[in-house]
Amino acid sequence: MKKYIFTATLFCCTLSIFSQTDDAAKFAATITTTDLKKHLTIIAGDEFEGRETGTEGQRKAAAYIESKFKGIGLQPAPVINGYQQMYPLHKDSMVSSGLKIDGKTLSYGKDYLGSAALNETGEFDGKKLVFAGYGINDTSYNDYQGLDVKGRIVVFFLGEPRKDGIYIANGKKRSSQWSYPGLSRKLAAAKKMGALGAIVINPLQDSFALKSIESSMKTGVNFTSLPTNERGLNFVILSHQWAKVLLGAQFDALVKDAKDMVPMSAA
């Protein structure tokens, strides 16, 4: 479900391009610590509810600032109607989610998580899974070499491999874009390879905290959404219990190695 929110940016301009010295001194004299404290206290007060973008508190703060602009005689920019320029924002939320593996229905929040931010309305249904390591397709490191994932569901870990403290993908001590933004990049790579969907395993998250469950079901306020052709695959993050069902006896060794390959920013 997509909700549209409209917010505003305040603009003002003076009547002349170059301020005269006496005008500058005149207005500078009106700035006092008492006034600054008064306005800051009002803007930071409970009534404005933190002024988060797209909220009623933000709109109240904009109206308050606009009233002060008018009060001191500042003129609005001629190219807009008034002091505020409106622009659209959107916020998504997850209405429902379902996942079946081998005919068994998994429980959201216990067995898997989705993502309202990175998934779109739709579904994927594949009869074959392909394990693709860390899901990286780069010139210096390629998990997809020799793999055919077209029309299949790809399974991969978060993180990226390193050797002797050096990340293989970029040859540096700092992680590459395969760690952050990481997931969106890996999903785009899997889509380019023809995968239908993805199952992601976070080595550092064997189960899901309530905060993670709640945050996965809604997005923040965004200016735009990506065009359809620029979006990655739909995916789920699987619990370790179910990841072990998919990967079998090799899972324990794989997750042990993968835990050392995940920078904190990618977790």
Residue pairs with C-beta under 8 A, 6 or more apart in sequence:
1 92
1 93
1 95
2 90
2 91
2 92
3 90
3 91
3 92
3 93
4 88
4 89
4 90
5 54
5 88
5 89
5 90
5 91
5 221
6 54
6 86
6 87
6 88
6 89
7 53
7 54
7 58
7 59
7 86
7 87
7 89
8 59
8 62
8 84
8 85
8 86
8 87
9 84
9 85
9 87
10 62
10 65
10 66
10 69
10 83
10 84
11 76
11 77
11 80
11 83
11 84
11 85
12 69
12 74
12 75
12 76
12 77
12 83
13 74
13 75
13 76
13 77
13 78
14 74
14 75
15 75
27 72
30 72
39 68
42 48
42 64
43 51
43 61
43 64
43 65
47 57
47 60
48 57
48 58
48 60
48 61
48 64
49 55
49 56
49 57
50 57
51 57
51 58
51 61
52 58
52 221
53 89
53 221
54 89
54 91
54 221
62 84
66 82
66 83
66 84
69 76
69 83
70 83
76 82
76 83
87 223
89 221
89 222
89 223
90 221
90 222
90 224
90 225
91 218
91 219
91 220
91 221
91 222
92 116
92 117
92 218
92 219
92 225
93 116
93 217
93 218
93 219
94 114
94 116
94 119
94 216
94 217
94 218
97 108
97 114
98 105
98 108
99 105
99 106
99 108
99 111
99 112
99 236
100 106
101 242
101 245
101 246
102 245
106 112
106 242
108 114
108 213
109 208
109 213
110 207
110 208
110 239
111 238
111 239
111 241
111 242
112 236
112 237
112 238
112 239
112 242
113 208
113 212
113 213
113 216
113 236
113 237
114 216
114 217
114 235
114 236
114 237
115 216
115 235
115 237
116 216
116 217
116 218
116 219
117 219
117 220
118 183
118 184
118 187
118 232
118 235
119 234
119 235
120 228
120 231
120 234
122 234
123 234
124 153
124 196
124 197
124 233
124 234
125 196
126 151
126 152
126 153
126 196
126 197
128 151
128 152
128 153
129 152
129 153
129 154
129 155
129 199
129 246
130 147
130 148
130 149
130 152
130 153
130 154
130 155
130 195
131 154
131 155
131 156
131 247
132 143
132 144
132 147
132 149
132 154
132 155
132 156
132 190
133 143
133 156
133 157
133 161
134 143
134 156
134 157
134 158
134 159
134 160
134 161
134 178
134 186
134 258
134 261
135 143
135 154
135 156
135 157
135 186
135 189
135 190
135 198
135 200
136 142
136 143
136 160
136 169
136 178
136 186
136 189
137 143
137 144
137 189
137 192
137 193
138 169
138 176
138 178
140 168
140 169
140 170
140 171
141 160
141 161
141 168
141 169
143 156
144 189
144 193
147 193
149 190
149 193
149 194
149 195
150 193
150 194
150 195
151 194
151 195
151 196
152 195
152 196
153 195
153 196
153 197
153 198
153 199
154 190
154 193
154 195
154 197
154 198
154 199
155 198
155 199
155 200
155 201
155 246
155 247
156 186
156 190
156 198
156 199
156 200
156 201
157 200
157 201
157 202
157 203
157 254
157 255
157 258
157 261
157 262
158 179
158 182
158 183
158 200
158 201
158 202
158 203
158 258
158 262
158 266
158 267
159 179
159 182
159 203
159 258
159 261
159 262
159 263
159 266
160 167
160 168
160 169
160 175
160 176
160 178
160 179
160 182
160 261
160 266
161 167
161 168
161 169
161 261
162 168
162 261
165 173
166 172
166 173
167 173
167 174
167 175
167 176
167 179
169 176
169 178
170 176
175 263
175 265
175 266
177 185
178 185
178 186
179 262
179 263
179 265
179 266
180 263
180 265
180 266
182 266
183 200
183 235
183 266
184 232
186 198
186 200
186 232
187 198
187 232
187 233
187 235
188 232
190 198
190 232
190 233
191 232
191 233
195 233
196 233
197 233
197 234
197 235
198 233
198 234
198 235
198 236
199 235
199 236
199 238
199 243
199 246
200 235
200 236
200 237
200 238
201 237
201 238
201 240
201 243
201 255
201 258
202 237
202 262
202 267
203 255
203 258
203 259
203 261
203 262
204 259
204 262
204 267
205 212
205 237
205 267
206 239
206 240
206 241
207 239
207 240
207 241
208 237
208 239
238 246
240 251
240 255
243 251
243 255
244 251
244 252
247 254
